[in-house]
Amino acid sequence: MDDQALLRYSRHILLKEIGIEGQEAINQATLLVIGCGGLGSTVIPILAAAGVKKLMIADADQLELSNLQRQVSYATADIGQPKVLLARDVIQRLNPSVQVDVINAYLNSDQLLFFAQQADVIIDCSDNYQTRCAINIAAFKTSTPLVSGAAARFDGQLAVYVPKEVASPCYHCLFGAQKTATDDQCVTLGIFSPLVSVIGAQQASEALKLITKVGLIPIGQLMVYDALSTCFRSFYFARNPHCQICAHRLI
């Protein structure tokens, strides 16, 4: 780590839980972020600022006027541009040392497996149930930790799945064939603009904790945030011994 890097990341290095060793782990980490919308536009700049080695970012959408109420990394002049290209520009302006792989497409199952195998952590910032299920399958097939977030109206959700931990349930253990309460609802029900920043920041935090191996990882917890009451609640759930996605790990 050269003098410029020591200065840039000095506030992390000062933390005894992270230090130089932890920052070097961040500097060597590759993360896959799926979704560059509300959650992703918060997660991506935080990880870039923290100094991860490489960000693989995937999204097929273009920026729309209605996105700008909450996707604060983008600007009015960006309307109509692919979100992944806008997110890449944000990363490069913020921290040019971060490598960026741009995937301007919806990832199929084979593509998810390909990119998941390269990642130290997957961060799910998607906005629909089918994509979340596909990401969960890729995470458990490749034994890659997964940080999942969702947000709609005034309610947010966060969960961390760690396939190498036998005690860790997966997304399918929790939701099965049921859509989540926040699935596909912001278009029809609205969304409180700060909510995506709250949940996105928590996703970035959990990803960095996984990389640096600091703190407690909330395995087997669904954390629900209510912006109206400014309250986080945790709901505990166990692995499903008959889960078709992750039961093969059970011993």
Secondary structure, 3 states (H helix, E strand, C coil): CCHHHHHHCHHHHCCCCCHHHHHHHHHCCEEEEECCCCCHHHHHHHHHHHCCCEEEEECCCECCHHHHHCCCCCCHHHCCCEHHHHHHHHHHHHCCCCEEEEECCCCCHHHHHHHHCCCCEEEECCCCHHHHHHHHHHHHHHCCCEEEEEEEECEEEEEEECCCCCCCCCHHHHHCCCCCCCCCCHHHHCECHHHHHHHHHHHHHHHHHHHHCCCCCCECEEEEEECCCCEEEEEECCCCCCCCCCHHHCC
